[in-house]
Amino acid sequence: DTAALSLALRFPDDVFPELTYGRVLALVRLGRDREASQAAQQAVDAFPEVRRYLMRERVRRPELSPFGITPGGKDQAWLYREHMRDVWLEESTAMALLKKTRPR
């Protein structure tokens, strides 16, 4: 978690949710609740579709383009969810934090 946090902090404006949402997970796991809350707000503001896709029990796979993903789009959110939702579900504190964090 310390290494993941260090990596995420080096790229604060990254266009992929892996670092932005990964920072939230790392901070929660390290018990740094205040920072995790701030990071969650930043992640949700930057990638609101990711939050929506993580929170849902089931989601329909959006159409995926052979040319890549849409930054901030449903395709990106779906791909992140496919790879990371199990990890988020294992961290009930992180999921609760996402649930109460709304996009501004």
Backbone as XML, in Angstrom:
<?xml version="1.0"?>
<chain id="A" units="angstrom">
  <residue number="1" name="ASP">
    <atom name="N" x="0.820" y="-1.206" z="0.000"/>
    <atom name="CA" x="0.000" y="0.000" z="0.000"/>
    <atom name="C" x="0.859" y="1.263" z="0.000"/>
  </residue>
  <residue number="2" name="THR">
    <atom name="N" x="1.963" y="1.209" z="0.708"/>
    <atom name="CA" x="2.857" y="2.366" z="0.723"/>
    <atom name="C" x="3.445" y="2.612" z="-0.666"/>
  </residue>
  <residue number="3" name="ALA">
    <atom name="N" x="3.845" y="1.547" z="-1.343"/>
    <atom name="CA" x="4.391" y="1.688" z="-2.694"/>
    <atom name="C" x="3.314" y="2.170" z="-3.672"/>
  </residue>
  <residue number="4" name="ALA">
    <atom name="N" x="2.104" y="1.654" z="-3.539"/>
    <atom name="CA" x="1.004" y="2.078" z="-4.411"/>
    <atom name="C" x="0.690" y="3.549" z="-4.203"/>
  </residue>
  <residue number="5" name="LEU">
    <atom name="N" x="0.694" y="3.977" z="-2.956"/>
    <atom name="CA" x="0.436" y="5.379" z="-2.641"/>
    <atom name="C" x="1.534" y="6.271" z="-3.208"/>
  </residue>
  <residue number="6" name="SER">
    <atom name="N" x="2.767" y="5.844" z="-3.075"/>
    <atom name="CA" x="3.884" y="6.608" z="-3.616"/>
    <atom name="C" x="3.761" y="6.774" z="-5.129"/>
  </residue>
  <residue number="7" name="LEU">
    <atom name="N" x="3.400" y="5.710" z="-5.817"/>
    <atom name="CA" x="3.220" y="5.769" z="-7.264"/>
    <atom name="C" x="2.072" y="6.712" z="-7.632"/>
  </residue>
  <residue number="8" name="ALA">
    <atom name="N" x="0.961" y="6.591" z="-6.953"/>
    <atom name="CA" x="-0.202" y="7.439" z="-7.240"/>
    <atom name="C" x="0.108" y="8.916" z="-7.018"/>
  </residue>
  <residue number="9" name="LEU">
    <atom name="N" x="0.886" y="9.207" z="-6.001"/>
    <atom name="CA" x="1.222" y="10.603" z="-5.707"/>
    <atom name="C" x="2.154" y="11.203" z="-6.753"/>
  </residue>
  <residue number="10" name="ARG">
    <atom name="N" x="2.897" y="10.365" z="-7.451"/>
    <atom name="CA" x="3.795" y="10.866" z="-8.502"/>
    <atom name="C" x="3.042" y="11.276" z="-9.760"/>
  </residue>
  <residue number="11" name="PHE">
    <atom name="N" x="1.809" y="10.784" z="-9.924"/>
    <atom name="CA" x="1.018" y="11.068" z="-11.124"/>
    <atom name="C" x="-0.389" y="11.532" z="-10.745"/>
  </residue>
  <residue number="12" name="PRO">
    <atom name="N" x="-0.503" y="12.686" z="-10.107"/>
    <atom name="CA" x="-1.809" y="13.129" z="-9.589"/>
    <atom name="C" x="-2.853" y="13.439" z="-10.659"/>
  </residue>
  <residue number="13" name="ASP">
    <atom name="N" x="-2.446" y="13.722" z="-11.876"/>
    <atom name="CA" x="-3.395" y="14.077" z="-12.935"/>
    <atom name="C" x="-3.507" y="12.987" z="-13.995"/>
  </residue>
  <residue number="14" name="ASP">
    <atom name="N" x="-3.243" y="11.757" z="-13.608"/>
    <atom name="CA" x="-3.273" y="10.651" z="-14.544"/>
    <atom name="C" x="-4.685" y="10.470" z="-15.110"/>
  </residue>
  <residue number="15" name="VAL">
    <atom name="N" x="-4.788" y="10.028" z="-16.363"/>
    <atom name="CA" x="-6.088" y="9.869" z="-17.012"/>
    <atom name="C" x="-6.663" y="8.459" z="-16.827"/>
  </residue>
  <residue number="16" name="PHE">
    <atom name="N" x="-6.052" y="7.676" z="-15.968"/>
    <atom name="CA" x="-6.544" y="6.339" z="-15.695"/>
    <atom name="C" x="-6.994" y="6.237" z="-14.245"/>
  </residue>
  <residue number="17" name="PRO">
    <atom name="N" x="-8.143" y="5.603" z="-14.004"/>
    <atom name="CA" x="-8.647" y="5.516" z="-12.634"/>
    <atom name="C" x="-7.842" y="4.587" z="-11.735"/>
  </residue>
  <residue number="18" name="GLU">
    <atom name="N" x="-6.998" y="3.754" z="-12.316"/>
    <atom name="CA" x="-6.220" y="2.830" z="-11.494"/>
    <atom name="C" x="-5.397" y="3.561" z="-10.439"/>
  </residue>
  <residue number="19" name="LEU">
    <atom name="N" x="-4.764" y="4.659" z="-10.817"/>
    <atom name="CA" x="-3.961" y="5.399" z="-9.839"/>
    <atom name="C" x="-4.830" y="6.227" z="-8.913"/>
  </residue>
  <residue number="20" name="THR">
    <atom name="N" x="-5.832" y="6.878" z="-9.460"/>
    <atom name="CA" x="-6.673" y="7.760" z="-8.660"/>
    <atom name="C" x="-7.465" y="6.969" z="-7.618"/>
  </residue>
  <residue number="21" name="TYR">
    <atom name="N" x="-8.125" y="5.916" z="-8.048"/>
    <atom name="CA" x="-8.888" y="5.089" z="-7.112"/>
    <atom name="C" x="-7.959" y="4.203" z="-6.278"/>
  </residue>
  <residue number="22" name="GLY">
    <atom name="N" x="-6.819" y="3.826" z="-6.838"/>
    <atom name="CA" x="-5.829" y="3.061" z="-6.081"/>
    <atom name="C" x="-5.297" y="3.836" z="-4.897"/>
  </residue>
  <residue number="23" name="ARG">
    <atom name="N" x="-5.170" y="5.132" z="-5.074"/>
    <atom name="CA" x="-4.737" y="5.996" z="-3.967"/>
    <atom name="C" x="-5.735" y="5.924" z="-2.812"/>
  </residue>
  <residue number="24" name="VAL">
    <atom name="N" x="-7.009" y="5.927" z="-3.138"/>
    <atom name="CA" x="-8.046" y="5.822" z="-2.100"/>
    <atom name="C" x="-7.904" y="4.503" z="-1.356"/>
  </residue>
  <residue number="25" name="LEU">
    <atom name="N" x="-7.798" y="3.416" z="-2.095"/>
    <atom name="CA" x="-7.650" y="2.102" z="-1.459"/>
    <atom name="C" x="-6.425" y="2.050" z="-0.552"/>
  </residue>
  <residue number="26" name="ALA">
    <atom name="N" x="-5.307" y="2.560" z="-1.041"/>
    <atom name="CA" x="-4.075" y="2.532" z="-0.249"/>
    <atom name="C" x="-4.232" y="3.337" z="1.038"/>
  </residue>
  <residue number="27" name="LEU">
    <atom name="N" x="-4.815" y="4.509" z="0.937"/>
    <atom name="CA" x="-4.995" y="5.345" z="2.134"/>
    <atom name="C" x="-5.937" y="4.694" z="3.146"/>
  </residue>
  <residue number="28" name="VAL">
    <atom name="N" x="-6.995" y="4.062" z="2.663"/>
    <atom name="CA" x="-7.909" y="3.356" z="3.569"/>
    <atom name="C" x="-7.165" y="2.237" z="4.273"/>
  </residue>
  <residue number="29" name="ARG">
    <atom name="N" x="-6.421" y="1.455" z="3.526"/>
    <atom name="CA" x="-5.688" y="0.330" z="4.110"/>
    <atom name="C" x="-4.624" y="0.777" z="5.102"/>
  </residue>
  <residue number="30" name="LEU">
    <atom name="N" x="-4.088" y="1.971" z="4.880"/>
    <atom name="CA" x="-3.073" y="2.505" z="5.801"/>
    <atom name="C" x="-3.694" y="3.222" z="6.997"/>
  </residue>
  <residue number="31" name="GLY">
    <atom name="N" x="-5.019" y="3.296" z="7.044"/>
    <atom name="CA" x="-5.705" y="3.926" z="8.159"/>
    <atom name="C" x="-5.645" y="5.442" z="8.149"/>
  </residue>
  <residue number="32" name="ARG">
    <atom name="N" x="-5.389" y="6.022" z="7.016"/>
    <atom name="CA" x="-5.285" y="7.480" z="6.893"/>
    <atom name="C" x="-6.621" y="8.027" z="6.386"/>
  </residue>
  <residue number="33" name="ASP">
    <atom name="N" x="-7.601" y="7.994" z="7.286"/>
    <atom name="CA" x="-8.994" y="8.246" z="6.928"/>
    <atom name="C" x="-9.260" y="9.629" z="6.353"/>
  </residue>
  <residue number="34" name="ARG">
    <atom name="N" x="-8.710" y="10.651" z="6.952"/>
    <atom name="CA" x="-8.957" y="12.012" z="6.452"/>
    <atom name="C" x="-8.429" y="12.168" z="5.027"/>
  </residue>
  <residue number="35" name="GLU">
    <atom name="N" x="-7.228" y="11.684" z="4.791"/>
    <atom name="CA" x="-6.644" y="11.757" z="3.453"/>
    <atom name="C" x="-7.421" y="10.881" z="2.470"/>
  </residue>
  <residue number="36" name="ALA">
    <atom name="N" x="-7.885" y="9.734" z="2.943"/>
    <atom name="CA" x="-8.676" y="8.843" z="2.091"/>
    <atom name="C" x="-9.970" y="9.523" z="1.663"/>
  </residue>
  <residue number="37" name="SER">
    <atom name="N" x="-10.588" y="10.245" z="2.569"/>
    <atom name="CA" x="-11.817" y="10.959" z="2.247"/>
    <atom name="C" x="-11.580" y="12.034" z="1.190"/>
  </residue>
  <residue number="38" name="GLN">
    <atom name="N" x="-10.495" y="12.768" z="1.328"/>
    <atom name="CA" x="-10.147" y="13.795" z="0.335"/>
    <atom name="C" x="-9.815" y="13.150" z="-1.008"/>
  </residue>
  <residue number="39" name="ALA">
    <atom name="N" x="-9.081" y="12.053" z="-0.976"/>
    <atom name="CA" x="-8.715" y="11.348" z="-2.206"/>
    <atom name="C" x="-9.954" y="10.770" z="-2.886"/>
  </residue>
  <residue number="40" name="ALA">
    <atom name="N" x="-10.894" y="10.289" z="-2.085"/>
    <atom name="CA" x="-12.134" y="9.745" z="-2.654"/>
    <atom name="C" x="-12.903" y="10.841" z="-3.383"/>
  </residue>
  <residue number="41" name="GLN">
    <atom name="N" x="-12.960" y="12.026" z="-2.797"/>
    <atom name="CA" x="-13.665" y="13.116" z="-3.467"/>
    <atom name="C" x="-12.991" y="13.463" z="-4.787"/>
  </residue>
  <residue number="42" name="GLN">
    <atom name="N" x="-11.674" y="13.495" z="-4.788"/>
    <atom name="CA" x="-10.944" y="13.781" z="-6.023"/>
    <atom name="C" x="-11.176" y="12.689" z="-7.070"/>
  </residue>
  <residue number="43" name="ALA">
    <atom name="N" x="-11.162" y="11.440" z="-6.644"/>
    <atom name="CA" x="-11.369" y="10.322" z="-7.573"/>
    <atom name="C" x="-12.778" y="10.355" z="-8.163"/>
  </residue>
  <residue number="44" name="VAL">
    <atom name="N" x="-13.749" y="10.577" z="-7.313"/>
    <atom name="CA" x="-15.138" y="10.596" z="-7.765"/>
    <atom name="C" x="-15.397" y="11.796" z="-8.678"/>
  </residue>
  <residue number="45" name="ASP">
    <atom name="N" x="-14.802" y="12.925" z="-8.367"/>
    <atom name="CA" x="-14.955" y="14.094" z="-9.239"/>
    <atom name="C" x="-14.306" y="13.860" z="-10.602"/>
  </residue>
  <residue number="46" name="ALA">
    <atom name="N" x="-13.146" y="13.212" z="-10.605"/>
    <atom name="CA" x="-12.423" y="12.972" z="-11.854"/>
    <atom name="C" x="-13.055" y="11.857" z="-12.685"/>
  </residue>
  <residue number="47" name="PHE">
    <atom name="N" x="-13.564" y="10.826" z="-12.011"/>
    <atom name="CA" x="-14.100" y="9.645" z="-12.690"/>
    <atom name="C" x="-15.422" y="9.208" z="-12.052"/>
  </residue>
  <residue number="48" name="PRO">
    <atom name="N" x="-16.480" y="9.991" z="-12.214"/>
    <atom name="CA" x="-17.751" y="9.635" z="-11.574"/>
    <atom name="C" x="-18.346" y="8.323" z="-12.091"/>
  </residue>
  <residue number="49" name="GLU">
    <atom name="N" x="-18.106" y="7.988" z="-13.338"/>
    <atom name="CA" x="-18.644" y="6.733" z="-13.870"/>
    <atom name="C" x="-18.023" y="5.527" z="-13.173"/>
  </residue>
  <residue number="50" name="VAL">
    <atom name="N" x="-16.769" y="5.627" z="-12.795"/>
    <atom name="CA" x="-16.119" y="4.523" z="-12.092"/>
    <atom name="C" x="-16.837" y="4.272" z="-10.774"/>
  </residue>
  <residue number="51" name="ARG">
    <atom name="N" x="-17.142" y="5.333" z="-10.058"/>
    <atom name="CA" x="-17.882" y="5.175" z="-8.792"/>
    <atom name="C" x="-19.209" y="4.474" z="-9.042"/>
  </residue>
  <residue number="52" name="ARG">
    <atom name="N" x="-19.949" y="4.951" z="-10.035"/>
    <atom name="CA" x="-21.256" y="4.349" z="-10.335"/>
    <atom name="C" x="-21.121" y="2.859" z="-10.672"/>
  </residue>
  <residue number="53" name="TYR">
    <atom name="N" x="-20.131" y="2.535" z="-11.452"/>
    <atom name="CA" x="-19.953" y="1.139" z="-11.848"/>
    <atom name="C" x="-19.481" y="0.271" z="-10.685"/>
  </residue>
  <residue number="54" name="LEU">
    <atom name="N" x="-18.686" y="0.798" z="-9.798"/>
    <atom name="CA" x="-18.255" y="0.030" z="-8.626"/>
    <atom name="C" x="-19.405" y="-0.223" z="-7.662"/>
  </residue>
  <residue number="55" name="MET">
    <atom name="N" x="-20.321" y="0.724" z="-7.548"/>
    <atom name="CA" x="-21.397" y="0.620" z="-6.574"/>
    <atom name="C" x="-22.492" y="-0.365" z="-6.994"/>
  </residue>
  <residue number="56" name="ARG">
    <atom name="N" x="-22.679" y="-0.565" z="-8.256"/>
    <atom name="CA" x="-23.777" y="-1.409" z="-8.747"/>
    <atom name="C" x="-23.468" y="-2.900" z="-8.605"/>
  </residue>
  <residue number="57" name="GLU">
    <atom name="N" x="-24.511" y="-3.653" z="-8.262"/>
    <atom name="CA" x="-24.394" y="-5.113" z="-8.209"/>
    <atom name="C" x="-24.102" y="-5.682" z="-9.591"/>
  </residue>
  <residue number="58" name="ARG">
    <atom name="N" x="-24.876" y="-5.221" z="-10.572"/>
    <atom name="CA" x="-24.706" y="-5.681" z="-11.949"/>
    <atom name="C" x="-24.699" y="-4.479" z="-12.874"/>
  </residue>
  <residue number="59" name="VAL">
    <atom name="N" x="-23.885" y="-4.571" z="-13.886"/>
    <atom name="CA" x="-23.858" y="-3.527" z="-14.911"/>
    <atom name="C" x="-23.756" y="-4.185" z="-16.272"/>
  </residue>
  <residue number="60" name="ARG">
    <atom name="N" x="-24.319" y="-3.518" z="-17.220"/>
    <atom name="CA" x="-24.239" y="-4.008" z="-18.596"/>
    <atom name="C" x="-22.924" y="-3.524" z="-19.198"/>
  </residue>
  <residue number="61" name="ARG">
    <atom name="N" x="-22.279" y="-4.407" z="-19.901"/>
    <atom name="CA" x="-21.031" y="-4.043" z="-20.573"/>
    <atom name="C" x="-21.346" y="-3.047" z="-21.685"/>
  </residue>
  <residue number="62" name="PRO">
    <atom name="N" x="-20.715" y="-1.874" z="-21.642"/>
    <atom name="CA" x="-20.927" y="-0.926" z="-22.734"/>
    <atom name="C" x="-20.171" y="-1.381" z="-23.977"/>
  </residue>
  <residue number="63" name="GLU">
    <atom name="N" x="-20.495" y="-0.779" z="-25.074"/>
    <atom name="CA" x="-19.778" y="-1.099" z="-26.306"/>
    <atom name="C" x="-18.324" y="-0.643" z="-26.166"/>
  </residue>
  <residue number="64" name="LEU">
    <atom name="N" x="-17.423" y="-1.530" z="-26.491"/>
    <atom name="CA" x="-16.001" y="-1.218" z="-26.417"/>
    <atom name="C" x="-15.476" y="-0.948" z="-27.812"/>
  </residue>
  <residue number="65" name="SER">
    <atom name="N" x="-14.730" y="0.110" z="-27.951"/>
    <atom name="CA" x="-14.184" y="0.496" z="-29.239"/>
    <atom name="C" x="-12.880" y="-0.248" z="-29.499"/>
  </residue>
  <residue number="66" name="PRO">
    <atom name="N" x="-12.651" y="-0.673" z="-30.717"/>
    <atom name="CA" x="-11.366" y="-1.292" z="-31.036"/>
    <atom name="C" x="-10.229" y="-0.273" z="-31.067"/>
  </residue>
  <residue number="67" name="PHE">
    <atom name="N" x="-10.571" y="1.009" z="-30.966"/>
    <atom name="CA" x="-9.572" y="2.077" z="-31.039"/>
    <atom name="C" x="-9.101" y="2.557" z="-29.673"/>
  </residue>
  <residue number="68" name="GLY">
    <atom name="N" x="-9.627" y="1.999" z="-28.595"/>
    <atom name="CA" x="-9.207" y="2.398" z="-27.259"/>
    <atom name="C" x="-10.385" y="2.773" z="-26.388"/>
  </residue>
  <residue number="69" name="ILE">
    <atom name="N" x="-10.075" y="3.342" z="-25.249"/>
    <atom name="CA" x="-11.115" y="3.707" z="-24.289"/>
    <atom name="C" x="-11.392" y="5.203" z="-24.330"/>
  </residue>
  <residue number="70" name="THR">
    <atom name="N" x="-12.515" y="5.562" z="-23.761"/>
    <atom name="CA" x="-12.881" y="6.958" z="-23.619"/>
    <atom name="C" x="-12.527" y="7.385" z="-22.198"/>
  </residue>
  <residue number="71" name="PRO">
    <atom name="N" x="-11.548" y="8.269" z="-22.012"/>
    <atom name="CA" x="-11.217" y="8.717" z="-20.657"/>
    <atom name="C" x="-12.449" y="9.295" z="-19.963"/>
  </residue>
  <residue number="72" name="GLY">
    <atom name="N" x="-12.763" y="8.733" z="-18.804"/>
    <atom name="CA" x="-13.927" y="9.167" z="-18.049"/>
    <atom name="C" x="-15.226" y="8.548" z="-18.519"/>
  </residue>
  <residue number="73" name="GLY">
    <atom name="N" x="-15.159" y="7.683" z="-19.533"/>
    <atom name="CA" x="-16.361" y="7.103" z="-20.113"/>
    <atom name="C" x="-16.799" y="5.814" z="-19.448"/>
  </residue>
  <residue number="74" name="LYS">
    <atom name="N" x="-17.946" y="5.349" z="-19.889"/>
    <atom name="CA" x="-18.512" y="4.119" z="-19.344"/>
    <atom name="C" x="-17.649" y="2.906" z="-19.678"/>
  </residue>
  <residue number="75" name="ASP">
    <atom name="N" x="-17.021" y="2.929" z="-20.829"/>
    <atom name="CA" x="-16.146" y="1.809" z="-21.183"/>
    <atom name="C" x="-14.963" y="1.713" z="-20.224"/>
  </residue>
  <residue number="76" name="GLN">
    <atom name="N" x="-14.377" y="2.850" z="-19.890"/>
    <atom name="CA" x="-13.259" y="2.875" z="-18.946"/>
    <atom name="C" x="-13.728" y="2.417" z="-17.562"/>
  </residue>
  <residue number="77" name="ALA">
    <atom name="N" x="-14.885" y="2.894" z="-17.152"/>
    <atom name="CA" x="-15.431" y="2.517" z="-15.846"/>
    <atom name="C" x="-15.718" y="1.025" z="-15.779"/>
  </residue>
  <residue number="78" name="TRP">
    <atom name="N" x="-16.265" y="0.470" z="-16.849"/>
    <atom name="CA" x="-16.576" y="-0.953" z="-16.873"/>
    <atom name="C" x="-15.300" y="-1.793" z="-16.781"/>
  </residue>
  <residue number="79" name="LEU">
    <atom name="N" x="-14.275" y="-1.399" z="-17.536"/>
    <atom name="CA" x="-13.010" y="-2.144" z="-17.496"/>
    <atom name="C" x="-12.379" y="-2.090" z="-16.106"/>
  </residue>
  <residue number="80" name="TYR">
    <atom name="N" x="-12.414" y="-0.913" z="-15.475"/>
    <atom name="CA" x="-11.869" y="-0.811" z="-14.117"/>
    <atom name="C" x="-12.651" y="-1.715" z="-13.170"/>
  </residue>
  <residue number="81" name="ARG">
    <atom name="N" x="-13.966" y="-1.672" z="-13.284"/>
    <atom name="CA" x="-14.819" y="-2.498" z="-12.427"/>
    <atom name="C" x="-14.509" y="-3.982" z="-12.601"/>
  </residue>
  <residue number="82" name="GLU">
    <atom name="N" x="-14.343" y="-4.410" z="-13.842"/>
    <atom name="CA" x="-14.055" y="-5.813" z="-14.120"/>
    <atom name="C" x="-12.775" y="-6.282" z="-13.427"/>
  </residue>
  <residue number="83" name="HIS">
    <atom name="N" x="-11.793" y="-5.401" z="-13.350"/>
    <atom name="CA" x="-10.511" y="-5.774" z="-12.753"/>
    <atom name="C" x="-10.440" y="-5.536" z="-11.247"/>
  </residue>
  <residue number="84" name="MET">
    <atom name="N" x="-11.188" y="-4.576" z="-10.748"/>
    <atom name="CA" x="-10.957" y="-4.148" z="-9.360"/>
    <atom name="C" x="-12.140" y="-4.269" z="-8.393"/>
  </residue>
  <residue number="85" name="ARG">
    <atom name="N" x="-13.327" y="-4.582" z="-8.863"/>
    <atom name="CA" x="-14.470" y="-4.577" z="-7.947"/>
    <atom name="C" x="-14.286" y="-5.554" z="-6.790"/>
  </residue>
  <residue number="86" name="ASP">
    <atom name="N" x="-13.737" y="-6.728" z="-7.032"/>
    <atom name="CA" x="-13.515" y="-7.693" z="-5.956"/>
    <atom name="C" x="-12.612" y="-7.120" z="-4.869"/>
  </residue>
  <residue number="87" name="VAL">
    <atom name="N" x="-11.609" y="-6.380" z="-5.279"/>
    <atom name="CA" x="-10.695" y="-5.755" z="-4.314"/>
    <atom name="C" x="-11.453" y="-4.732" z="-3.477"/>
  </residue>
  <residue number="88" name="TRP">
    <atom name="N" x="-12.280" y="-3.923" z="-4.131"/>
    <atom name="CA" x="-13.068" y="-2.925" z="-3.406"/>
    <atom name="C" x="-14.053" y="-3.590" z="-2.447"/>
  </residue>
  <residue number="89" name="LEU">
    <atom name="N" x="-14.672" y="-4.671" z="-2.868"/>
    <atom name="CA" x="-15.629" y="-5.356" z="-1.996"/>
    <atom name="C" x="-14.967" y="-5.954" z="-0.769"/>
  </residue>
  <residue number="90" name="GLU">
    <atom name="N" x="-13.698" y="-6.297" z="-0.877"/>
    <atom name="CA" x="-12.957" y="-6.819" z="0.276"/>
    <atom name="C" x="-12.678" y="-5.728" z="1.305"/>
  </residue>
  <residue number="91" name="GLU">
    <atom name="N" x="-12.706" y="-4.489" z="0.881"/>
    <atom name="CA" x="-12.438" y="-3.344" z="1.762"/>
    <atom name="C" x="-13.756" y="-2.614" z="2.045"/>
  </residue>
  <residue number="92" name="SER">
    <atom name="N" x="-14.499" y="-3.101" z="3.015"/>
    <atom name="CA" x="-15.815" y="-2.516" z="3.296"/>
    <atom name="C" x="-15.717" y="-1.034" z="3.663"/>
  </residue>
  <residue number="93" name="THR">
    <atom name="N" x="-14.650" y="-0.635" z="4.311"/>
    <atom name="CA" x="-14.465" y="0.779" z="4.659"/>
    <atom name="C" x="-14.325" y="1.623" z="3.401"/>
  </residue>
  <residue number="94" name="ALA">
    <atom name="N" x="-13.600" y="1.110" z="2.419"/>
    <atom name="CA" x="-13.412" y="1.844" z="1.164"/>
    <atom name="C" x="-14.731" y="1.951" z="0.403"/>
  </residue>
  <residue number="95" name="MET">
    <atom name="N" x="-15.503" y="0.870" z="0.365"/>
    <atom name="CA" x="-16.798" y="0.914" z="-0.322"/>
    <atom name="C" x="-17.749" y="1.876" z="0.381"/>
  </residue>
  <residue number="96" name="ALA">
    <atom name="N" x="-17.745" y="1.881" z="1.688"/>
    <atom name="CA" x="-18.603" y="2.818" z="2.436"/>
    <atom name="C" x="-18.203" y="4.249" z="2.148"/>
  </residue>
  <residue number="97" name="LEU">
    <atom name="N" x="-16.926" y="4.489" z="2.027"/>
    <atom name="CA" x="-16.437" y="5.822" z="1.706"/>
    <atom name="C" x="-16.912" y="6.242" z="0.316"/>
  </residue>
  <residue number="98" name="LEU">
    <atom name="N" x="-16.806" y="5.357" z="-0.646"/>
    <atom name="CA" x="-17.292" y="5.669" z="-1.992"/>
    <atom name="C" x="-18.793" y="5.928" z="-1.999"/>
  </residue>
  <residue number="99" name="LYS">
    <atom name="N" x="-19.512" y="5.140" z="-1.233"/>
    <atom name="CA" x="-20.964" y="5.274" z="-1.203"/>
    <atom name="C" x="-21.390" y="6.664" z="-0.742"/>
  </residue>
  <residue number="100" name="LYS">
    <atom name="N" x="-20.679" y="7.207" z="0.239"/>
    <atom name="CA" x="-21.065" y="8.521" z="0.755"/>
    <atom name="C" x="-20.434" y="9.698" z="-0.001"/>
  </residue>
  <residue number="101" name="THR">
    <atom name="N" x="-19.510" y="9.397" z="-0.909"/>
    <atom name="CA" x="-18.852" y="10.452" z="-1.688"/>
    <atom name="C" x="-19.580" y="10.642" z="-3.006"/>
  </residue>
  <residue number="102" name="ARG">
    <atom name="N" x="-20.085" y="11.832" z="-3.220"/>
    <atom name="CA" x="-20.841" y="12.145" z="-4.435"/>
    <atom name="C" x="-20.035" y="13.098" z="-5.313"/>
  </residue>
  <residue number="103" name="PRO">
    <atom name="N" x="-20.194" y="12.985" z="-6.620"/>
    <atom name="CA" x="-19.502" y="13.931" z="-7.503"/>
    <atom name="C" x="-19.999" y="15.355" z="-7.266"/>
  </residue>
  <residue number="104" name="ARG">
    <atom name="N" x="-19.090" y="16.293" z="-7.345"/>
    <atom name="CA" x="-19.482" y="17.705" z="-7.201"/>
    <atom name="C" x="-19.786" y="18.308" z="-8.533"/>
  </residue>
</chain>
